[in-house]
Amino acid sequence: MKNCWAKTGIVLFLGTMCAAMMFAAPSGQTPARGNLIGYIYDKDGTTPVPGAVIKLRNISSGAIYEAPAADKAGFFKIENLAKGIYNFGISSAAGDFNSNELVGIIDNETTKLSISLSPYENEIRQSMQEIAREQSVKENEARVGRVVQYTPGTKDAMIFIEKGLLQVDDRIRVHGMQTNFYQDVATMGLDGIKVKRALAGQNPWLRVVREAQIGDGVYLVCKKGVPPFFLTPCGIASVIGGVGALVGIVTVVDKNPVSPIK
């Protein structure tokens, strides 16, 4: 069964999950558990990836769970998961794939996901791997560049990307002698047009939420403060459909356009 859960079937049960977490199992009884089932597909969203293994990490406890290898239809199943929010990654014959999304598990509920595996282009892959490795050893942050131009009136900053890459929806920290704040990247401009990412050597514009100074460092922060599952991913595992408690990536706090962009 392919694409068995449409995107419209994704619902947010975070309120339900938070309420459920307020009640512990009575003394002497086994705590309730949740389940996760789904299908793993190639980047086309329809071709099964047999043998792929999904791995989950509870972001509160750090506990790691691993499903048996997906069958020939790409189907996987993990039972008896503790309630909570998890990040995940998938290992396949093609390599390891990180996901930027989080999934919630609720007691006595079965969360269902359809996932597609999309390899990065070589340049993007190398940049992602470089950043992921540094984040793993430097408190989940990795320096990607510095402020080289700043307009106080509009709070527009030009960033020189020193290494890796910077993408829309990334969470960054701008830090210098008198500067220290976090924000989400809402939009970026490069050579007068909006772009989704900027690579090493490029100078994108973005709007910062507070005053910045030339020379301030720009650091990439892990999504939702969660480190990546694999340090050397070859691509991304994207949720293409599901039913259950699905948590988004990051919440963009500033959706205003970057003023240097026409």
Sequence and secondary structure as in RCSB ss.txt:
>XXXX:A:sequence
MKNCWAKTGIVLFLGTMCAAMMFAAPSGQTPARGNLIGYIYDKDGTTPVPGAVIKLRNISSGAIYEAPAADKAGF
FKIENLAKGIYNFGISSAAGDFNSNELVGIIDNETTKLSISLSPYENEIRQSMQEIAREQSVKENEARVGRVVQY
TPGTKDAMIFIEKGLLQVDDRIRVHGMQTNFYQDVATMGLDGIKVKRALAGQNPWLRVVREAQIGDGVYLVCKKG
VPPFFLTPCGIASVIGGVGALVGIVTVVDKNPVSPIK
>XXXX:A:secstr
  S S GGG B  HHHHHHHTTS   TTS    EEEEEEEE TTSSSB TT EEEEEETTT  EEE     TT E
EEEEEE SEEEEEEEEETTEEEEEEEEEEE TT EEEEEEEEEE  HHHHHHHHHHHHHHHHTTTEEEEEEEEEE
ETTTTEEEEEE SSEEETT EEEEESSS EEEEE   EEETTEEESEEETT   EEE SS   TT EEEEE GGG
   S SS SEEEEEEEEESEEE S   S     TT  
